[in-house]
């Protein structure tokens, strides 16, 4: 617990412009990491600039290694915190602070498990690599560079495990059991700007159909014209596994999820924003800019749109849809583009290992694959492994999940300890 508090107190906020990232907190965090986990730092270390770290823990056999991932950077803080975001205070049985869930809790969980096992003289059955990135929140290069390092050494991981799903309570309507959701893929993150331009001028003499009016119509049209919804295979498998948890009349419906996909897709669309995002590409308007003054007509109005591309869709197809919907008079500029990740297997020994340990450590939870809506560094590791999973072994309430990237982020003290135990079991039970 002291290690997590110490890491959270370093405000390791990265910026998309590396020149604007303060390196001091990252340097201090790396020193703190070495202080709390000295045995881990006696392993083979490789620095990945800026501030990221690769660790190799040699195993007993030459079997394909395993990679455990987490990231050291955090998003900026905003107003509204009950307790100071970088104080890491303990209240109501939880550590409060930016990064406790995303993702310094995972860093500590992994490191604490490794440190305990090293102290006992344990040697894993195969090589274990730890990859701690420092630019995950800004889609930076450290994960890409870590993959390049592993590829140069001929490392082809049996599986990769990064942050992602959790032991999530209140995750699905009418289901009281927590769901241990393991991401087997993730949506592609693509960002665009909608740009409308015109003459501008004095606000006392506005012309019709100016830049802001055209931009407003484009935004409204985009919201009213979502892409078609459908349930990909991991979502159908999630629904099938949920069947026994639902009221008896609904169980036969989910038992036939594959054959009733259109019906179930409509149900998810109507079940709220979280469920609806499971079955379609989403578009969220996130930034707006226009005139610099109240009495000036904007000569250029812009809206940033964050697109999460569903498995089965393509970036080109989504961009074509956006351009058609916003129409003439509004330009679509692509800021970044990422396709959805390949789908990793869940009928497979690697997934079954994660599933078994989760069931044993969290016996009330229902383990299941799912499509992760957020983006992780794991997507880059699909270049060297066909089994890339996204799971954080911490219990999280719906309220806690809502604090990720928001105010009052916190992790239960016992939940962190349970997560350390889960990582330890995973390392102990890796097959040769």
C-alpha positions as CSV (number, residue, x, y, z in Angstrom):
1,X,0.0,0.0,0.0
2,X,2.9,2.3,0.8
3,X,4.3,1.7,-2.7
4,X,1.0,2.8,-4.4
5,X,0.8,5.9,-2.2
6,X,4.4,6.8,-3.1
7,X,3.8,6.3,-6.8
8,X,0.5,8.3,-6.9
9,X,2.3,11.3,-5.2
10,X,4.4,11.7,-8.4
11,X,2.2,13.7,-10.9
12,X,3.4,11.8,-14.0
13,X,1.2,13.6,-16.5
14,X,2.3,13.1,-20.1
15,X,1.6,15.5,-22.9
16,X,1.1,14.7,-26.6
17,X,4.0,17.1,-27.2
18,X,7.0,15.5,-25.5
19,X,8.6,18.9,-25.0
20,X,5.7,19.9,-22.7
21,X,6.0,16.8,-20.5
22,X,7.7,17.6,-17.2
23,X,10.4,14.8,-16.8
24,X,11.0,15.4,-13.1
25,X,8.0,13.4,-11.8
26,X,8.8,10.5,-14.0
27,X,12.4,10.4,-12.9
28,X,11.3,10.6,-9.3
29,X,8.8,7.8,-9.8
30,X,11.4,5.5,-11.3
31,X,13.6,6.1,-8.3
32,X,10.6,5.4,-6.0
33,X,9.9,2.2,-7.9
34,X,13.4,1.0,-7.4
35,X,13.3,1.9,-3.7
36,X,10.1,-0.2,-3.0
37,X,11.0,-3.1,-5.3
38,X,14.8,-3.6,-5.1
39,X,14.8,-7.3,-6.0
40,X,12.9,-6.6,-9.2
41,X,15.5,-4.0,-10.1
42,X,18.2,-6.6,-9.8
43,X,16.7,-8.3,-12.9
44,X,17.6,-7.5,-16.4
45,X,16.4,-3.9,-17.0
46,X,16.1,-2.0,-20.3
47,X,15.2,1.7,-20.4
48,X,12.7,2.7,-23.1
49,X,12.8,6.4,-23.6
50,X,11.3,8.5,-22.2
51,X,11.0,7.0,-18.7
52,X,9.5,3.6,-19.7
53,X,10.9,0.3,-18.5
54,X,11.3,-3.3,-19.8
55,X,12.2,-6.0,-17.3
56,X,13.2,-9.6,-18.1
57,X,12.7,-12.3,-15.4
58,X,14.4,-15.4,-16.7
59,X,12.4,-18.6,-16.5
60,X,13.4,-22.3,-16.1
61,X,12.5,-23.4,-19.6
62,X,12.7,-21.9,-23.1
63,X,9.0,-21.8,-23.5
64,X,7.4,-18.7,-25.1
65,X,7.5,-15.9,-22.5
66,X,4.7,-14.0,-21.0
67,X,4.4,-10.2,-20.9
68,X,2.7,-8.3,-18.1
69,X,2.0,-4.7,-18.8
70,X,0.9,-1.5,-17.1
71,X,1.7,2.3,-17.6
72,X,3.3,4.9,-15.4
73,X,1.7,8.0,-16.9
74,X,-1.7,9.5,-15.9
75,X,-4.2,12.0,-17.3
76,X,-4.4,15.5,-15.9
77,X,-6.6,16.3,-13.0
78,X,-9.7,18.5,-12.9
79,X,-11.8,20.2,-10.2
80,X,-14.2,18.4,-8.0
81,X,-12.0,16.1,-6.0
82,X,-13.1,15.2,-2.5
83,X,-9.5,14.5,-1.5
84,X,-6.3,16.0,-3.1
85,X,-5.6,14.0,-6.3
86,X,-1.9,13.5,-5.7
87,X,-1.9,13.1,-1.9
88,X,-2.8,9.4,-2.0
89,X,-4.7,9.6,1.2
90,X,-6.6,6.7,2.6
91,X,-10.3,7.3,3.4
92,X,-13.2,4.8,3.8
93,X,-10.9,1.9,3.2
94,X,-9.5,3.1,-0.2
95,X,-6.5,5.0,-1.5
96,X,-7.7,8.1,-3.3
97,X,-5.7,9.7,-6.1
98,X,-5.1,10.0,-9.8
99,X,-3.7,6.8,-11.2
100,X,-4.9,4.5,-8.4
101,X,-7.0,2.6,-10.9
102,X,-5.4,3.8,-14.2
103,X,-2.8,2.5,-14.0
104,X,-0.4,2.7,-11.0
105,X,-2.5,0.1,-9.1
106,X,-1.6,-2.4,-11.8
107,X,2.0,-1.4,-11.7
108,X,2.1,-2.0,-7.9
109,X,0.1,-5.2,-8.2
110,X,2.5,-6.7,-10.7
111,X,5.7,-5.5,-9.0
112,X,4.6,-6.6,-5.5
113,X,3.8,-10.1,-6.7
114,X,7.2,-10.3,-8.5
115,X,9.0,-8.9,-5.4
116,X,7.4,-11.4,-3.1
117,X,8.2,-14.4,-5.3
118,X,11.8,-13.2,-5.8
119,X,12.2,-12.9,-2.0
120,X,11.1,-16.6,-1.8
121,X,13.6,-17.7,-4.4
122,X,10.9,-18.6,-6.9
123,X,11.8,-18.9,-10.6
124,X,8.9,-18.8,-13.2
125,X,8.5,-21.7,-15.5
126,X,9.2,-19.5,-18.5
127,X,10.6,-16.0,-19.1
128,X,8.4,-13.2,-17.8
129,X,8.7,-9.7,-19.2
130,X,7.3,-6.6,-17.5
131,X,6.6,-3.6,-19.8
132,X,5.8,-0.3,-18.0
133,X,5.1,2.4,-20.6
134,X,5.1,6.1,-19.9
135,X,3.1,7.6,-22.8
136,X,-0.1,5.4,-22.9
137,X,-2.5,8.2,-22.1
138,X,-1.2,10.3,-25.0
139,X,-0.9,7.5,-27.6
140,X,2.9,7.9,-27.4
141,X,5.8,5.8,-28.6
142,X,7.0,3.8,-25.6
143,X,4.8,0.8,-26.2
144,X,5.8,0.7,-29.9
145,X,9.5,1.0,-28.9
146,X,9.0,-1.8,-26.3
147,X,7.6,-4.1,-29.0
148,X,10.6,-3.2,-31.2
149,X,12.9,-4.2,-28.4
150,X,11.2,-7.5,-27.9
151,X,11.0,-8.2,-31.6
152,X,14.8,-7.5,-32.0
153,X,15.4,-10.2,-29.3
154,X,13.2,-12.7,-31.1
155,X,10.6,-12.6,-28.3
156,X,7.2,-14.1,-29.4
157,X,5.0,-14.0,-26.3
158,X,2.6,-16.9,-25.4
159,X,0.3,-14.2,-24.2
160,X,0.4,-10.5,-23.2
161,X,-1.7,-9.1,-20.3
162,X,-2.4,-5.4,-20.0
163,X,-4.9,-3.2,-18.1
164,X,-8.5,-3.4,-19.3
165,X,-11.5,-5.1,-17.9
166,X,-12.0,-5.6,-14.1
167,X,-14.1,-7.6,-11.6
168,X,-16.9,-5.2,-12.3
169,X,-20.1,-5.1,-10.3
170,X,-23.2,-3.4,-11.6
171,X,-22.0,-3.9,-15.2
172,X,-25.1,-5.4,-16.8
173,X,-28.9,-4.9,-16.2
174,X,-30.5,-7.6,-14.0
175,X,-27.1,-9.3,-13.3
176,X,-26.1,-9.1,-9.6
177,X,-22.9,-11.1,-9.9
178,X,-19.8,-9.2,-10.8
179,X,-18.4,-9.8,-14.2
180,X,-14.7,-10.5,-14.6
181,X,-14.4,-9.1,-18.1
182,X,-11.3,-9.9,-20.1
183,X,-10.8,-7.8,-23.2
184,X,-9.9,-10.0,-26.1
185,X,-9.9,-7.1,-28.5
186,X,-10.3,-3.3,-28.4
187,X,-12.0,-0.7,-30.5
188,X,-9.8,1.3,-32.8
189,X,-9.3,4.9,-31.7
190,X,-9.6,7.5,-34.5
191,X,-9.8,11.2,-34.0
192,X,-10.9,13.8,-36.6
193,X,-11.7,17.5,-36.6
194,X,-14.7,18.9,-38.4
195,X,-13.7,22.3,-39.9
196,X,-16.1,25.0,-41.2
197,X,-14.6,28.2,-42.6
198,X,-16.0,31.5,-43.8
199,X,-15.3,35.2,-44.0
200,X,-15.8,36.1,-40.4
201,X,-16.5,39.7,-39.5
202,X,-18.3,41.8,-37.0
203,X,-21.1,40.2,-34.9
204,X,-23.5,43.0,-35.7
205,X,-23.8,41.9,-39.3
206,X,-24.0,38.1,-39.4
207,X,-24.4,36.3,-42.7
208,X,-26.6,33.2,-43.1
209,X,-25.0,29.8,-43.1
210,X,-21.7,30.9,-41.4
211,X,-19.0,28.5,-40.1
212,X,-20.6,28.0,-36.7
213,X,-24.0,27.3,-38.1
214,X,-22.6,24.7,-40.6
215,X,-20.6,23.1,-37.9
216,X,-23.6,22.9,-35.5
217,X,-25.6,21.2,-38.2
218,X,-22.8,18.8,-38.9
219,X,-22.5,17.8,-35.2
220,X,-26.3,17.3,-34.9
221,X,-26.4,15.3,-38.1
222,X,-23.6,13.0,-36.9
223,X,-25.4,12.4,-33.6
224,X,-28.6,11.5,-35.5
225,X,-26.9,9.2,-37.9
226,X,-25.0,6.5,-35.9
227,X,-23.3,3.6,-37.7
228,X,-25.2,0.3,-37.9
229,X,-25.2,-1.8,-34.8
230,X,-24.2,-5.4,-34.5
231,X,-22.9,-7.7,-31.9
232,X,-19.4,-9.1,-32.6
233,X,-18.4,-12.6,-31.5
234,X,-16.9,-11.7,-28.1
235,X,-20.1,-9.8,-27.2
236,X,-22.2,-12.7,-28.1
237,X,-20.0,-15.0,-26.0
238,X,-20.4,-12.5,-23.1
239,X,-24.2,-12.6,-23.4
240,X,-24.1,-16.4,-23.5
241,X,-22.1,-16.6,-20.3
242,X,-24.5,-14.1,-18.6
243,X,-27.5,-16.3,-19.3
244,X,-27.4,-18.3,-16.1
245,X,-27.2,-15.1,-14.1
246,X,-30.4,-13.6,-15.5
247,X,-34.1,-14.3,-14.5
248,X,-35.2,-17.7,-15.7
249,X,-37.4,-16.5,-18.6
250,X,-34.5,-14.8,-20.2
251,X,-32.0,-17.6,-20.0
252,X,-33.1,-19.5,-23.1
253,X,-32.8,-16.3,-25.1
254,X,-29.1,-15.8,-24.2
255,X,-28.3,-19.5,-24.6
256,X,-29.0,-19.0,-28.3
257,X,-27.1,-15.7,-28.5
258,X,-25.5,-16.7,-31.8
259,X,-28.8,-17.3,-33.5
260,X,-30.6,-14.3,-32.0
261,X,-27.8,-11.7,-32.5
262,X,-30.1,-9.1,-34.2
263,X,-32.6,-9.2,-31.3
264,X,-29.9,-9.0,-28.7
265,X,-28.2,-6.1,-30.5
266,X,-31.4,-4.2,-30.3
267,X,-31.7,-4.9,-26.6
268,X,-28.2,-3.7,-26.0
269,X,-28.8,-0.5,-28.0
270,X,-31.7,0.3,-25.7
271,X,-29.9,-0.6,-22.4
272,X,-28.0,2.6,-22.0
273,X,-24.8,4.2,-23.2
274,X,-22.4,1.6,-21.8
275,X,-24.3,-1.3,-23.3
276,X,-25.0,0.5,-26.6
277,X,-21.2,1.1,-27.1
278,X,-20.7,-2.6,-27.1
279,X,-22.5,-3.0,-30.4
280,X,-21.5,-0.1,-32.6
281,X,-18.8,2.4,-33.6
282,X,-19.3,5.5,-31.5
283,X,-18.6,9.2,-32.2
284,X,-18.2,11.7,-29.4
285,X,-17.7,15.4,-29.9
286,X,-15.0,16.3,-27.4
287,X,-13.6,19.8,-28.3
288,X,-15.0,22.9,-29.8
289,X,-13.4,26.2,-30.9
290,X,-14.6,29.2,-32.8
291,X,-14.4,32.9,-32.5
292,X,-11.9,34.4,-30.0
293,X,-14.4,37.1,-28.8
294,X,-18.1,37.5,-28.2
295,X,-18.5,40.2,-30.8
296,X,-16.5,38.5,-33.6
297,X,-17.9,36.1,-36.1
298,X,-15.7,33.0,-36.4
299,X,-13.8,32.7,-39.6
300,X,-13.0,29.1,-38.7
301,X,-15.0,26.8,-36.4
302,X,-13.7,23.4,-35.3
303,X,-15.1,20.4,-33.5
304,X,-12.9,17.4,-32.4
305,X,-14.6,14.1,-32.7
306,X,-13.3,10.9,-31.1
307,X,-14.4,7.8,-32.9
308,X,-14.2,4.3,-31.4
309,X,-14.2,1.9,-34.3
310,X,-16.0,-1.4,-33.6
311,X,-14.5,-4.7,-34.5
312,X,-15.8,-5.5,-38.0
313,X,-15.7,-1.9,-39.1
314,X,-12.8,-0.1,-40.7
315,X,-11.4,3.3,-40.3
316,X,-11.9,4.1,-44.0
317,X,-15.5,3.0,-43.8
318,X,-16.2,5.1,-40.7
319,X,-14.5,8.2,-42.3
320,X,-16.6,7.7,-45.4
321,X,-19.7,7.7,-43.2
322,X,-18.7,10.8,-41.3
323,X,-18.0,12.7,-44.6
324,X,-21.3,11.7,-46.1
325,X,-23.2,12.7,-42.9
326,X,-21.6,16.1,-42.3
327,X,-22.0,17.0,-46.0
328,X,-20.6,19.9,-48.1
329,X,-19.2,22.9,-46.3
330,X,-17.5,21.0,-43.5
331,X,-14.1,19.5,-44.0
332,X,-13.0,16.3,-42.2
333,X,-9.4,16.3,-41.1
334,X,-7.9,13.1,-39.7
335,X,-5.8,13.6,-36.6
336,X,-5.0,10.0,-35.8
337,X,-6.3,6.7,-37.0
338,X,-6.2,3.2,-35.5
339,X,-8.0,0.1,-36.7
340,X,-9.7,-2.2,-34.2
341,X,-7.3,-4.8,-32.7
342,X,-7.4,-8.4,-33.8
343,X,-9.6,-10.7,-31.7
344,X,-7.6,-13.0,-29.4
345,X,-8.9,-16.5,-28.7
346,X,-10.9,-17.4,-25.6
347,X,-11.2,-21.1,-26.4
348,X,-7.5,-21.5,-25.6
349,X,-5.1,-22.6,-22.9
350,X,-3.9,-19.1,-22.2
351,X,-7.4,-17.7,-21.7
352,X,-8.4,-20.7,-19.7
353,X,-5.5,-20.1,-17.3
354,X,-6.7,-16.5,-16.7
355,X,-10.2,-17.7,-16.4
356,X,-9.4,-20.5,-13.8
357,X,-7.3,-18.2,-11.6
358,X,-10.0,-15.5,-11.7
359,X,-12.7,-18.0,-10.8
360,X,-10.6,-19.3,-7.9
361,X,-9.7,-15.9,-6.6
362,X,-13.0,-14.2,-7.2
363,X,-15.5,-17.1,-6.9
364,X,-18.6,-14.9,-7.1
365,X,-17.5,-13.4,-10.4
366,X,-18.4,-14.6,-14.0
367,X,-15.3,-14.5,-16.2
368,X,-16.0,-13.6,-19.8
369,X,-14.4,-12.2,-22.9
370,X,-15.5,-8.8,-24.1
371,X,-14.7,-6.0,-26.5
372,X,-12.9,-3.2,-24.7
373,X,-14.1,0.2,-25.6
374,X,-11.1,2.2,-24.4
375,X,-7.6,2.1,-26.0
376,X,-4.6,0.5,-24.3
377,X,-0.9,0.0,-25.1
378,X,-1.8,-3.6,-25.6
379,X,-2.9,-2.9,-29.2
380,X,0.7,-2.5,-30.2
381,X,1.7,-5.9,-28.9
382,X,-0.7,-7.7,-31.3
383,X,2.2,-7.3,-33.8
384,X,4.2,-10.0,-31.9
385,X,1.5,-12.1,-30.2
386,X,-1.8,-13.5,-31.2
387,X,-3.0,-13.7,-27.6
388,X,-3.3,-10.2,-26.1
389,X,-5.6,-9.8,-23.2
390,X,-6.8,-6.8,-21.2
391,X,-7.7,-7.5,-17.6
392,X,-7.1,-5.7,-14.3
393,X,-7.7,-8.0,-11.3
394,X,-9.3,-5.5,-9.1
395,X,-12.9,-5.3,-7.9
396,X,-14.5,-2.1,-9.2
397,X,-18.0,-0.7,-8.6
398,X,-19.9,1.2,-11.3
399,X,-19.1,4.4,-9.3
400,X,-15.4,3.6,-9.2
401,X,-15.3,2.9,-12.9
402,X,-16.8,6.3,-13.5
403,X,-13.9,8.0,-11.7
404,X,-11.3,6.7,-14.2
405,X,-10.1,9.9,-16.1
406,X,-12.5,11.8,-13.7
407,X,-12.5,13.2,-10.1
408,X,-12.3,11.0,-7.0
409,X,-10.4,8.0,-8.6
410,X,-9.7,5.5,-5.9
411,X,-9.0,1.8,-5.2
412,X,-10.0,-0.3,-2.2
413,X,-7.1,-1.3,0.0
414,X,-8.3,-4.9,0.1
415,X,-9.0,-4.9,-3.6
416,X,-5.4,-4.0,-4.3
417,X,-4.2,-6.8,-2.0
418,X,-6.5,-9.2,-3.8
419,X,-5.0,-8.1,-7.1
420,X,-1.5,-8.7,-5.9
421,X,-2.6,-12.2,-4.9
422,X,-4.1,-12.8,-8.4
423,X,-0.9,-11.7,-10.2
424,X,1.1,-13.9,-7.9
425,X,-1.0,-17.0,-8.7
426,X,-0.7,-16.3,-12.4
427,X,3.1,-16.2,-12.1
428,X,3.2,-19.3,-10.0
429,X,1.0,-21.3,-12.3
430,X,2.4,-20.5,-15.7
431,X,3.0,-23.9,-17.4
432,X,6.4,-24.9,-18.7
